[in-house]
Amino acid sequence: MIKARIPAQNPDANLKPYETSYKTFSWAEAEGQFTWSETGKINITYEAIDRWADKPDTSNKKAFIFDYKGHITSYTYAEVKVMVCQWAALLTYYGFNTGDRLFIYLPPCPEIYFVILACSRLGVIFTPLYQTLGYEELEERIGNAEPRGIITHPDLAERLPVEAMGMVENIFFIEGPLPGLFTGEVSVKDLISQMPKTLEPAWVKAETALYMIYSSGSTGPPKGVIHAHRDMLGHMITAKNVLDIREDSILWTDADPAWVTGTAYGVFAPLLCGATSVIQADPFSSSTWYRTLEKHKISVWYTTPLTIMRLMETGEDLPTRYDLSFLRHIATVGKSLTPEQFYWVKKNMRLSPHDTFWMTETGMICLANFPSMDIKPGSMGKPVPGVKAAVLDENGMPLPFLSMGELAIKTDWPCLMTGLWNDMERYRSYFRFEGWFMTGDMAFMDEEGYFYHQGRIDDLIKVGEKLIGPYEIEHTLQQHPSVLESAVISKGSHNNGPILKAFITPARGVTPSARLNREIRAFVKGNISSEVPLNEIEFIQRLPKTSSGKLLRRVLRARELGLPDGNPLEMKD
């Protein structure tokens, strides 16, 4: 465990001091920040757009800045409201009602965000999809959700599975010409401007479904995780307390809206706070990322350790060429920051990156390193106010400090998923201990209440009488100068105990060899325990990861067994 301690970056952040705020926080009191606490009328789009667009002093404030291929387009809250109403009117014209499903399958464009908010305005359940999804992946999702409509681009039309489109009444194309492949094709480019510019929101219940995000694994079908309008409470509070968002903030969440982070903290959270959200739609390059931070004067950046690693690969000279003085807070999500990544950012960007933990199913940040709190590099931080977390054993009992078990979160918080689409049995499996949501992640907590992620629960490895996670072995492996990255899996066991295999990406300039193999195994045994059964090492060019940079050990395990391993880039947990 890393014992280093970094003093609080911003003692004057929104959340201060942590301990007092945590003890006194109340979700019921937080509801008072929304208009529906007085009116009783609930709709997330009204709280995110209308209440700012309808005020003279905020109506012309920028809501979105869209940056793509060198072309920058900005939209004020008033302009967004008009576009959202027109899109909502179009959907209404074609018969969409509360509870209907609409898939958003588009290349980067502002329409993604207008449609998300238009669906929210009507109570239509939206599902953003990666534009990289293939024929079979689309067929699986369409067959599961049976959407009433799909909005897409002609360039993507041929990927749509004809056999699965029977329940789809309309396919909306944002540009022409129409491909003529399906019934119900509609070109909306000229229709939108003809739609009315005002439309009353559909007033819904707090638990009315808002969106559905598909989270895939290497085994079993993708799961449609459902979230509700009540999520707005968790989005806004965590944006303020964790990301330190204020009305004058410019937030860049560099995540695709098909990933829950892109929807929750790229769309709703900044708008609920009355802030500005930047959308950089170009493919990743270090210069593009630095240029975006400088050009748009980003004040809060929510990114991933994978992005940090990519920036590190291009060296320490590049960040010195850009003015990053407006940047006051960096937060990350997707996997735990390594100490190396943490200190690189601190050195080269003059700020400490703040790790956060949450899942598609939790709907909001649940554990975090807060800007007003000391950081322990390698830790996920502490629970956000309003959330109670614990480490439980196999019987659902809380474990003492520094004991590894399964990370659990006490129900209920506002953003907890309301279900999995057409999969109640799988949904119930998350709540096998009464009153707890079981994350499936291994963790331990230190004496000060900081939590440390140790991998997925099915990655536990027993060495002698001790349970250790692959993270501990991987962390040791990465101390070896010949190792760039590593992943450790269990291949089962024999009479003498478990069999472990390490997959290693060698450092630049290192040539794998049998001698290096033996040297690395001896290095692990010497630094952890002679009982660590690291029997095999395989050198590979690249480890399988999600698009957010989360290591997928189960993909490696599936490959070892000769099983289908899925598409890592579309996996989120």
Secondary structure, 3 states (H helix, E strand, C coil): CCCCCECCCCCCCCCCCHHHHHHHCCHHHHHHHCCHHHHCCECHHHHHHHHHHCCCCCCCCEEEEEEECCEEEEEEHHHHHHHHHHHHHHHHHCCCCCCCEEEEECCCCCHHHHHHHHHHHHCCEEEECCCCCCHHHHHHHHHHHCCCEEEECHHHHHHCCHHHHHHCCEEEECCCCCCCCCCCEEECCCCHHHCCCCCCCCCECCCCEEEEEEEECCCCCCEEEEEECCHHHHHHHHHHHCCCCCCCCEEEECCCCCCHHHHHHHHHHHHHCCCEEEEECCCCCHHHHHHHHHHCCCCEEEECHHHHHHHHHCCCCHHHHCCCCCCCEEEECCCCCCHHHHHHHHHHHCCCEEEEECCCCCCCCCEECCCCCCECCCCCEEECCCCCEEEECCCCCECCCCCCEEEEEECCCCCCCCEECCCHHHHHHHHCCCCEEEEEEEEEECCCCCEEEEEEHHHCEEECCEEECHHHHHHHHCCCCCEEEEEEEEEEEECCEEEEEEEEEECCCCCCCHHHHHHHHHHHHHHCCCCCCEEEEEECCCCCECCCCCECHHHHHHHHCCCCCCCHHHECC
